[in-house]
């Protein structure tokens, strides 16, 4: 039996890294954040810290929120990472992980954003679940291309 001298590293997608370091920047232990090596998560935190270290913003400064989601593979299972961003402040406000992409998951995320930052307009890419979620929460929904 011959050992394979070439090792192929499978890189962790950036959204998964962000998901792993978010609890750390929220004050939790590296060992409690994700089923990855705490050393890996510490390295990600060092790399991503300047960008992700300032989650959230003063609610008085948030005037609009851009929301988008991306599909990632987590241990062979598809998951959605939903992200909220305030472009004027260049601040990531929050994110949410779910196993489905539907109006209920969008509603839960947007409701949390409205609770934290008030009823500011929510800008999205126009996926159907955002319109329902914004209507249920009672906030203005704007599609990106129609500014």
Order of alpha helices (4+ residues) and beta strands (2+ residues): alpha-alpha-beta-beta-beta-alpha-beta-alpha-beta
